[in-house]
Amino acid sequence: MSSESNLSYLQKLLENEKNTTSLENSLLMSASYDGDLKVAVLKFYNPDTKKIHLWYDDTGHKPYCLIKQDSISKEDTETIRKRSDVVNIKEVGKRDLLNDRTVKMYKVTVADPLVILSIREFTKSWESDIKYYENFLYDKGFQSCAFYKIVDSKIVPSEYETSKAVRESLDKTLKKADDEIKKIIEEWAELLSQPLPDIRRVALDIEVIPAEVNRIPDPNEAAQEVVAV
């Protein structure tokens, strides 16, 4: 991102009254994408205000996909590189766990998630089917349904102590566990030890007349009559 475009983006962000720059312990509910600002938006539920608060990414993270170097010609690589909506292309190494080897790839960073779609049609690519905001969560290590604070626009994990009984039980489990899964057990224990917030919610159930016996109506067509709500 150039200094000029970065300044323009920051100006828009400052003018955005919905952006949250400070927030106490809140649950990360979900994420989305702002097409105007072209950034990921995280949605936090605060148990005290009982409202959803929005945080707009200001880290400069961009959409990208991966292309194996041996699956694309130099000419096609240059064609992608010259596109105005491609930010940069750099060589990276990714571990192929199925074949236990490192694969040389191009990481193609773009200005907009829609660009990934056109590249995907142009050549075979990886990580191009992941929704951008999910990709953002993965890259940043943010865990949905975990508690965070927002301090000076920075997202900081909230810390909660596990109860004595849970800690003792966890210690016994860790003593018996293999070394490679101890870290995973601790991560899950930490996540499951977080408080359960009282979230405002509503449930809606409908009954629909099926077109045929023992056939579930297709919600994408919504062609059948709703008889009860």
Protein Blocks (a to p, Z undefined) as FASTA:
>chain_A
ZZklmmmmmmmmmmmmkbcfbdcddddfbdcddfklopacdddddfklopacddddfehp
acdddddfklccfklmmmmmmpmklmbdcddddddfklopaddddddddfbfklmmmmmm
mpccehklbcfklmmmmmnopaehiacddeehiacdddddddfklmmmmmmmmmmpcfkl
mmmmmmmmmmmmpccddddddddddddddfbghiacdfklomaccfbZZ
